[in-house]
């Protein structure tokens, strides 16, 4: 008796999933032999998964104090209601919009269980199957799956200058002309600001110019500001322009959708909770109709409340996270440059893109794949550039939000493989 389901029994939607890139290799490889400084010091160091673990002890200690109360228990025994528990939404909205001059209305916001779910739901509501969404590339690899797996929407990259990443309307116009009407319409643009994975920050003028270009074509603009809480430098934080502050300058602000969450800044991706904002009543009504497919579990909402109610702790965590991530980024950039690997120094976030093409025998995807496997066998996992729509073979994304011991050892293993005998020149020196 065969327990295997014939492919012919799957729907066309189910079959279409099999043609999308499988992004699970890195995580599977890391989990099959995970590094631990005492229990498994030769295990694989995961610099491929974008997690922020630089304050994991402080976050773990804080979570130990979480207890369910009678008031909290009611949300385990009753439905939380449309849009999530209002107290959670109010706290999250207040936290995420703390630096804004005019915070958005709570009535125009909705809780969903992740930014992944937000992309999935928005692709379903704003696009038809085979439509296109444009986004600067390289991009967060998962966004292609988020928009494509259920909604069958195709994400296309608009190439950035890897060493001077800026939004160029001419480049967006070219890609719009290239794809619009080719089996579907271009219906939306995704902007991650700060950018994932480059870590650059877009300026006010380029944001407004791109928005007006998109609005002239009635394209929706999806802004993901999940990394805005971990901009390292105070001057950069002060000059950062959230799209929510720029709405009064735009001709069609109802076309803007904004999202964020706590998974990258506080470093709690296991707590599934994101906030989505839109000033469009019709879009909000449609979002509410799909909320049951992506609502936030009550325990997750209560954990968010527990963390955000302690403002002194939040302030301390963000200060520590920014300081440590900045030190990690500087260490990594210096180390890469010392072995002639170009990279753009990030100003925010937990990743950067590095060009290892010098270490490929030939500039091909096959050689990029081969170097990736050599790195895995050497005990360090990076993300290949291909799934991020990097401009050429040899680019890799490095996630540096791991504890400093793991980052230093991971970089040392890269050196051992690529430049045998060379030692990493620097150490990360802050107190853990």
Beta strands, then each sheet from edge to edge (+ up, - down):
strand 1: 45-46
strand 2: 109-112
strand 3: 132-137
strand 4: 154-159
strand 5: 186-192
strand 6: 220-224
strand 7: 256-261
strand 8: 274-278
strand 9: 342-343
strand 10: 351-355
strand 11: 380-381
strand 12: 383-384
strand 13: 395-399
sheet 1: 1+ 11+
sheet 2: 2+ 8- 7+ 6+ 5+ 3+ 4+
sheet 3: 9+ 10- 13+ 12-
end
